[in-house]
Amino acid sequence: MTRGVGASTLRPDGLAKATGAFLFAGDLSEAGMLWGAVLRCPSPHARLVSLDLAPARAVAGVVSVISAEDVPGLATYGLDHADQPVFVSDVARHHGEPVAAVAATTLAAARAACAAVHVEWEQLPVVVDTEQALTGPALHPDGNLFRRVLIEKGDPGTEGEVAVEGSYVVGTQDQAFLGTEAAIAVPDGAGGVRLRVATQDLHADRGQIAACLGLEPEQVTITLGGVGGAFGGREDMSLQVHVCLLALATGGPVKMVYSREESFLGHVHRHAMRLHYRTTADRDGRLVSQQARILLDGGAYASTTGPVTGNAATMAAGPYVIPNVRIDAYGVRTNNPPSGAMRGFGAVQVCAAYEAQMDLLAHAVGLDPLEIRRRNALATGDTLATGQVVHSAAPLRRLIDTVAAMPMPPPWSGAVEDLPGGPAADPARVRRGVGYGLGFKNLAFSEGFDDPSTAMVALEVADGSVRAVVHTACAEVGQGFVTIVEQIVRTELGLGPEDEVLLLDADTLIGPAGSTSASRQTWVSGGAVQLACTAVAHQLVGRVADAAGVPAAGCLLRAGRVVAEGLSVPLLDALADGPVHAERTFRHRKTAALDARGQGDAHVAWSFVIHRAVVDVDLDLGTVRVVQLATVQDVGKALNPLSVLGQLEGGTAQGVGLALTEELALEGGFVTQPTFSEYLIPNAVDLPTLMVALVEEPEPDAPFGAKGVGEAPTVSSPAAVMAAMRDATGLALTHLPVRAEHLAAGSAL
Amino acid sequence: MSLALTVDGVPYEVPDVPGNANLADVLRHHLGLTATKDACYEGRCGSCSVLLGGVLVTSCTVLAADVTEPVVTAAGVGDVAGPSDVQRALVEAGGVQCGFCIPGMVMAATDLLARNPDPTEDDVRRGLAGNLCRCTGYGRIVEAVLTAARGRAST
C-alpha cells in the first residue's frame, strides 16, 4: 500500500523528463513533415481591405498558403460562444489576430512567406477602456457586453457604522508556460485528420476543430502531445485549426510551434479588472455589507469571459459571512487580446480587492488583520452571497490560527545581498511589512455546467505479470494526474508491489475527461478511475467467488490477491480466464444557474486558503524583497503530499509574480513587450522557500475526500504580498502588480 | 554550410546549416536531439542550457558556426536507466512537474555543483537564477540540488 493513495509516490515520467527523453509536443516529428506559420494582424482594430497571398506562394519552399476563404466549415470558434475567427475575413479586433497561414519545407521559409503576404488595412478606432466599451459603439455584431452578473443578498442599502471604500486595478497576467504552443497534424487518408497537440481539453478542441473543418468529430482524432505547462492558457485553442487545415491542404504532416512572441499573442490571458468596493461593518468589525462593481476586460472575443465573470461575481464578497451584499460584474469586449482562463479563473483579482478592503476595515475599527478575518470567516453551514449554503469543509479559522502560529523570519541579516535592490538599497530606508490574504476557489465547473469524466480500467496478464491498464482523456499538463492515477489504481485494485500500472496516452478514442482546469481532474477523472476500478474489482471478485463457491460479498482485492475467509487467490490465477475491464463515467453533484438576483447553488465545493507574506521595501528605490512566504490550505485529503506541496509552491509563485512584476504591456491594444526580457516571471532568487501547512478535513462528496489544490495558492498570495507592501510603506497600493514607481511615489513613513 | 559537432560524446557532420543558425536549432531541428528545449529564443529562460567546452551557455544565443568545443546536453549527463545524481534528486525531491525547464535545470545544477560542491541555499538559488521554471516555484528544485550536493559529500 506504500505506493497507494496518501503516499508521496514519484512521477512515472520524472526521469524521462529529467534526462530529456520525454517528448513534448514541440519535440515531435514525422517523416516528410512541413512547417506551419501564421501571419497576424499588426494592430488592434483594422478592416481588411485587401489580401494578396501570391507573393507568399512565390517564396521558395512554400507548399500551401491559406486564409479565411479556405476554411470549409464554421468560420469562427470559441469555448463558450463561437465568435473568434479562424482567420480575419473583414475586421481584425485585436493585435495578433490570425490572417493567413503557410506550410513550407522549413520554418524559416514559412515565416518568410508570412512576411511576404501583402495586406492592406484600414485602421479603425481602438477601444481598450472597459467603461467606454460598455457605452460605446459595438466592436462586434454581438455587442460589447459578454455577460453581466448581478448578485443581491439581504438589503444592500443596509450599512454598518464603519465604511471603507477602495478602487483597484489588476493588470493582464500571462500564463507564461515554458513549452510554447505546438502540434503536429497528419491527414488520415480518408478526409479526416490526426492531431497531436499540447492542450488542456482534447474533446473541447475536437468539437471546435471538426466544426471549423466541416468534419464529423469522429474524423478528428486527437492525442495529447507532451505539455510544457498550461495554467489555463491552453483551454482555448490557438494553432489547432490552422495546423489541421494546412495538413489537409498539403496532404501530409504539418508541424507548428509558436515562438515566445507568438505565444504571448496567440493565447488568452488572465482578465485585467477594475474593481470598486464599499465595505461596511459594525464597531466590532463584523461585516454588515459588501458592495462591488467589477469590470472585466474580456478582450476582443468571448473565450470564457462569461464563466470568469460568474466566478468573479460569486466570489467577490470573499469567504466571509455578510448579511447584505450587492455585486455587479460586467464582462466587456474591447480591442485588447482575448482574455480567458488562467489559474484562479476570476477568483484571484477579486481576492486582491476584498482583502484590501478587510485591511482597511481592520485599521478603521482598530483590529488586527487576522482578528477581523477570524470574526467574519465562513464556516460550514454558512450562507454565501448567492444564497448557497457551504456544505464543504470550511476550516477557515483553523487556517488563520495555523498561519498565525508559524514562525516569523529573523530581522535583516546585515548582508547587503539580503536587501531589496542589493547594494543600491539604503538600510536606513528599508522597511519591513507583513500582510495576509484569505481566499477561496471553487472546484470543478459551476453554474449548472455538466463536466463529467470517463475512464476505462482493465486488469490483465501481460508477459506473465499482472498489469492494470488505464485510459482516460485527462490532459496531463504537469500537475501530476499521471502520478495520482497509479496511486488510485493501486489502492482500489489492491495491487501487489510487482504488479504494473500502465497509463495509456490521453486521446479522443475514449469519452471526454473535460478540461484540466478548475482544480477538477483529481476529483472528476480521479473519481472516474476509482469507479472503473470498483467495477473491475467487482467482476474479478465475482469470478473468483463463483469458482470457489463462496459468497462474493466477503471477498476483496489486497496485496495482489483476491482474499476472503479461507480463500487467497493470486491475481495472476484469478486472471487466467482472461482480463476484466470496465468503463465508467463520473459526475460531480449538479450545480444550478444563477437567477436574476444572482441566487443559486452555483458551485460544487471550494478550497480555502491563507497566505502570509513578509517583505522588505526600499522606500526610495521602490525595490522589494520577499523575505518569507507562508501558507495554510484546506486540501480535504492530500492524496500525494509531495505533489500537493509542488502545487502550493508553484501556485504561490505565480501569485507573487502577479503582485510584483507580471503585467503584459498593452499600449492602446498593442502588445508591446511579448518577450521574457520584458515580461518577468519570478526566478529562483525572487522567492523564498514557501512554509506550508495543510489542513485535512475530508470533503464528503469527493473521491478519497480530496479537494483540488492547484488554484487556491494563486488566489490569496497576491493579496498577501500586496498587503505586506502596504504595511511596509503606508501606501494605498491599488494597482496589481505593484511597480517600483508606485512604491517610490512617496512613502507615508 | 556543413558543421562538425560533438554532442554527448558523439561526433556529427551536419549538412545544410544556415550560417545564422543558433546551436539550439541545430541540436533540435538539424540533429533531432530534443533533450535540449527552447522557450524564449533570447537567452532569458535557460531551457536550452548546455555545457559548451565545459562552460554553461544558453544554446539559443550561441552561433552554431562558432562551435568548436564539445557539447553536453541533459541526455549526455544521464539517461533513464542511468540518471545522474542531480537528475535522480530532481525527481525524488518533487522538482519535476511539466518538466520543460528540467533539462536546462540539470545543466545549470551540474555546472553549479562542479564549481561549488558545498553550496548554501542562496548559492543554489543564484546558480539557478538563469533558468526559469513556471510550475514549481523552485522550492523542490533547490531542495533537489542541495540533496545531490549532500549525496556527493557523503560518498
Chai-1 contact restraints between the chains, C-beta under 6 A:
chainA,res_idxA,chainB,res_idxB,connection_type,confidence,min_distance_angstrom,max_distance_angstrom,comment,restraint_id
A,L10,B,V91,contact,1.0,0.0,6.0,A-B,restraint_1
A,R11,B,V96,contact,1.0,0.0,6.0,A-B,restraint_2
A,G14,B,V91,contact,1.0,0.0,6.0,A-B,restraint_3
A,G14,B,V96,contact,1.0,0.0,6.0,A-B,restraint_4
A,L15,B,V80,contact,1.0,0.0,6.0,A-B,restraint_5
A,L15,B,P83,contact,1.0,0.0,6.0,A-B,restraint_6
A,L15,B,V91,contact,1.0,0.0,6.0,A-B,restraint_7
A,A16,B,V80,contact,1.0,0.0,6.0,A-B,restraint_8
A,K17,B,V96,contact,1.0,0.0,6.0,A-B,restraint_9
A,K17,B,G99,contact,1.0,0.0,6.0,A-B,restraint_10
A,K17,B,I102,contact,1.0,0.0,6.0,A-B,restraint_11
A,A18,B,Q87,contact,1.0,0.0,6.0,A-B,restraint_12
A,A18,B,L90,contact,1.0,0.0,6.0,A-B,restraint_13
A,A18,B,V91,contact,1.0,0.0,6.0,A-B,restraint_14
A,A18,B,I102,contact,1.0,0.0,6.0,A-B,restraint_15
A,T19,B,A74,contact,1.0,0.0,6.0,A-B,restraint_16
A,T19,B,G78,contact,1.0,0.0,6.0,A-B,restraint_17
A,T19,B,D79,contact,1.0,0.0,6.0,A-B,restraint_18
A,T19,B,V80,contact,1.0,0.0,6.0,A-B,restraint_19
A,T19,B,P83,contact,1.0,0.0,6.0,A-B,restraint_20
A,T19,B,Q87,contact,1.0,0.0,6.0,A-B,restraint_21
A,G20,B,A35,contact,1.0,0.0,6.0,A-B,restraint_22
A,G20,B,A74,contact,1.0,0.0,6.0,A-B,restraint_23
A,G20,B,A75,contact,1.0,0.0,6.0,A-B,restraint_24
A,G20,B,P103,contact,1.0,0.0,6.0,A-B,restraint_25
A,A21,B,V80,contact,1.0,0.0,6.0,A-B,restraint_26
A,D27,B,T34,contact,1.0,0.0,6.0,A-B,restraint_27
A,A176,B,R134,contact,1.0,0.0,6.0,A-B,restraint_28
A,F177,B,R134,contact,1.0,0.0,6.0,A-B,restraint_29
A,L178,B,A39,contact,1.0,0.0,6.0,A-B,restraint_30
A,L178,B,S47,contact,1.0,0.0,6.0,A-B,restraint_31
A,L178,B,F100,contact,1.0,0.0,6.0,A-B,restraint_32
A,L178,B,C101,contact,1.0,0.0,6.0,A-B,restraint_33
A,L178,B,R134,contact,1.0,0.0,6.0,A-B,restraint_34
A,G179,B,F100,contact,1.0,0.0,6.0,A-B,restraint_35
A,G228,B,C98,contact,1.0,0.0,6.0,A-B,restraint_36
A,G228,B,F100,contact,1.0,0.0,6.0,A-B,restraint_37
A,G229,B,C98,contact,1.0,0.0,6.0,A-B,restraint_38
A,G229,B,R134,contact,1.0,0.0,6.0,A-B,restraint_39
A,G229,B,C135,contact,1.0,0.0,6.0,A-B,restraint_40
A,R260,B,C40,contact,1.0,0.0,6.0,A-B,restraint_41
A,G478,B,Q97,contact,1.0,0.0,6.0,A-B,restraint_42
A,G478,B,C98,contact,1.0,0.0,6.0,A-B,restraint_43
A,G478,B,C135,contact,1.0,0.0,6.0,A-B,restraint_44
A,L642,B,G94,contact,1.0,0.0,6.0,A-B,restraint_45
A,G646,B,G94,contact,1.0,0.0,6.0,A-B,restraint_46
A,G646,B,Q97,contact,1.0,0.0,6.0,A-B,restraint_47
A,G646,B,T136,contact,1.0,0.0,6.0,A-B,restraint_48
A,G646,B,R140,contact,1.0,0.0,6.0,A-B,restraint_49
A,E649,B,T136,contact,1.0,0.0,6.0,A-B,restraint_50
A,E649,B,G137,contact,1.0,0.0,6.0,A-B,restraint_51
A,E649,B,G139,contact,1.0,0.0,6.0,A-B,restraint_52
A,G650,B,C135,contact,1.0,0.0,6.0,A-B,restraint_53
A,G650,B,T136,contact,1.0,0.0,6.0,A-B,restraint_54
A,G650,B,G137,contact,1.0,0.0,6.0,A-B,restraint_55
A,T652,B,G137,contact,1.0,0.0,6.0,A-B,restraint_56
A,A653,B,G137,contact,1.0,0.0,6.0,A-B,restraint_57
A,F676,B,C40,contact,1.0,0.0,6.0,A-B,restraint_58
A,F676,B,R44,contact,1.0,0.0,6.0,A-B,restraint_59
A,F676,B,C45,contact,1.0,0.0,6.0,A-B,restraint_60
A,S677,B,R44,contact,1.0,0.0,6.0,A-B,restraint_61
A,I681,B,L132,contact,1.0,0.0,6.0,A-B,restraint_62
A,N683,B,A129,contact,1.0,0.0,6.0,A-B,restraint_63
A,A684,B,R125,contact,1.0,0.0,6.0,A-B,restraint_64
A,A684,B,L128,contact,1.0,0.0,6.0,A-B,restraint_65
A,A684,B,A129,contact,1.0,0.0,6.0,A-B,restraint_66
A,A684,B,Y138,contact,1.0,0.0,6.0,A-B,restraint_67
A,V685,B,R125,contact,1.0,0.0,6.0,A-B,restraint_68
A,V685,B,R126,contact,1.0,0.0,6.0,A-B,restraint_69
A,V685,B,A129,contact,1.0,0.0,6.0,A-B,restraint_70
A,T689,B,G139,contact,1.0,0.0,6.0,A-B,restraint_71
A,L690,B,G139,contact,1.0,0.0,6.0,A-B,restraint_72
